[in-house]
Amino acid sequence: MPKTQVDLPDRIDSEIDRLVESGDFVNREQAVEDLLSMGISAYGPTEEATEEPGEDLFDNVEEQQDPAARDQGESDEYGF
């Protein structure tokens, strides 16, 4: 497993120590690894999208209907 060195602010270092002492994690190594994994997961998807945004913009044009062209039957009354 690759090793990485990181300088942490005192408040984050203290928070990791507190989480380990409270039993949320077995040790600092597990705490840092799990917290980094959770942060990366929360950041967003790692896989690239297979479809460009707006690619399906005109796929369902046939299903759309102009409201003015709707068949409203024989009634001349307006309905809300």
N, C-alpha and C positions, 0 to 999 in steps of 0.2 A: 504494500500500500504506500503511495507517495506521501511524503511528509511536507508540511507547509508551516512556515513560521509567520505568526500574525501578532502585531502589536495591538492590544485591546485597551480601550479606555478603562480607567479604574472602576467605574460603575458597572460595566459589563463583566469584568473579571470578578468583582464582588458578587454579582448576581449569579454567575456560574457556580462560585463557591457555595452560595446559599442554596442553590438547587441541589447540589451534590450532598451537602450536609443535611438537607431536609429529606433525603432519600428518593428524590425524583430521578436521580441517576446514580449508577454504581460508582462512577469516578469521573474525573474531569475529562478524560479522553472520550468517554461515551457521551458526556454532556455536550461537548463541543461538536462531535460528529453528528449527533442527533439534531442539535439545534441548527447546525449548518444545513443539514438535509431538509429539515422542515422549512427553513428560510428559502432554500432554492426551490422547493416544491411550491411554496406560496408565491414565488416570484412569477411563475407562469409556465406554460407548457415548454418542454424542451424539444419537441418535434416540430418541424416546420409544417405549416399548413399546406395541404395538398391542393387547395383551391384558392385562387386569387379572390380578394374581396370584390363583390359585385359581379362575379363571373356568372351567376345564375339570375342576373337581373331581368332578362327577358325570356326566361324558360317557361313561365306560366302565362304568357300573354293571351293565349287562346281561352284560358279559364277566366280572364278578367272581362268585365262587362261594363260598358258605358252606362252610367245611371240614367241618362236621357233616353237610351235605347231600350230600356227595360219594358217588358210587356206588363202593363198595369191593368189589363183587362178593359172592360167597357166603361169603367167608372171615370168620371171627370172630377171626382172629389179628391182633395188633397189629404193625405194621411201623414200623421206624425208618429 
